[in-house]
Amino acid sequence: MANEESIVKIVTAEYIKSFTRVQELDLEALPAIAFIGRSNVGKSSLINSLLNRKKLVKTSSTPGKTQLINYFLINNRFYFIDLPGYGFAKVPTNVKNQWQKMITDFLIYCPNLRMIVQLVDIRHKPSSEDKSFQQLVRESEIPCLVIANKEDKLKKNQIGKAKKEIRQVLRLSTAPLTHSAPKKTGRNEIWKTLVEIIEATS
């Protein structure tokens, strides 16, 4: 159903701080959910949609815009973390390598990391980078929720096929959830999973 109301009431949502290295982290220890995906897959739009905010997280049509580990405090209870995107961003190779190390270190050392939310574009078969990151998360044994973003770009009869392909390529145990920022759909299903993780580990 389009324009669904969120099942989670967002009282406060604010940007807290950015880091280039997870080892620099100096924030209060609270449960954290991190978001990642290929550059320009819509991470910022998803976070804004979940929080019912328009511009809390800056969005850009330029791949590679997010180059830091950005922390947002939600309801003074948990963090949303916007991680640098991976893929074919128009940046130098040495910068891409720095991103890779940043993300790998993050998965290893981030305190209170409860779940990774990996976004993929529902219109396309998962890329080699999508598969590599999924394997990296699987090896880290951190719970991962895969979301097929930009659902509004497909016709209804195409969505099921796309979800099946994503599940097969990424070797998921269940089909990915779907989301559309313009139509504000998929938020409740996503929130149900996030709330379960946050409450189970708080």
Rosetta blueprint (number, residue, H / E / L):
1 M L
2 A L
3 N L
4 E L
5 E L
6 S L
7 I L
8 V L
9 K L
10 I L
11 V L
12 T L
13 A E
14 E E
15 Y E
16 I E
17 K E
18 S E
19 F E
20 T L
21 R L
22 V H
23 Q H
24 E H
25 L L
26 D L
27 L L
28 E L
29 A L
30 L L
31 P L
32 A E
33 I E
34 A E
35 F E
36 I E
37 G E
38 R E
39 S L
40 N L
41 V L
42 G L
43 K H
44 S H
45 S H
46 L H
47 I H
48 N H
49 S H
50 L H
51 L L
52 N L
53 R L
54 K L
55 K L
56 L L
57 V L
58 K L
59 T L
60 S L
61 S L
62 T L
63 P L
64 G L
65 K L
66 T L
67 Q L
68 L L
69 I E
70 N E
71 Y E
72 F E
73 L E
74 I E
75 N L
76 N L
77 R L
78 F E
79 Y E
80 F E
81 I E
82 D E
83 L L
84 P L
85 G L
86 Y E
87 G L
88 F L
89 A L
90 K L
91 V L
92 P L
93 T H
94 N H
95 V H
96 K H
97 N H
98 Q H
99 W H
100 Q H
101 K H
102 M H
103 I H
104 T H
105 D H
106 F H
107 L H
108 I H
109 Y H
110 C L
111 P L
112 N L
113 L E
114 R E
115 M E
116 I E
117 V E
118 Q E
119 L E
120 V E
121 D E
122 I L
123 R L
124 H L
125 K L
126 P L
127 S L
128 S H
129 E H
130 D H
131 K H
132 S H
133 F H
134 Q H
135 Q H
136 L H
137 V H
138 R H
139 E H
140 S H
141 E L
142 I L
143 P L
144 C E
145 L E
146 V E
147 I E
148 A E
149 N E
150 K L
151 E H
152 D H
153 K H
154 L L
155 K L
156 K H
157 N H
158 Q H
159 I H
160 G H
161 K H
162 A H
163 K H
164 K H
165 E H
166 I H
167 R H
168 Q H
169 V H
170 L H
171 R L
172 L L
173 S L
174 T L
175 A L
176 P L
177 L E
178 T E
179 H E
180 S E
181 A L
182 P L
183 K L
184 K L
185 T E
186 G L
187 R H
188 N H
189 E H
190 I H
191 W H
192 K H
193 T H
194 L H
195 V H
196 E H
197 I H
198 I H
199 E H
200 A H
201 T H
202 S L
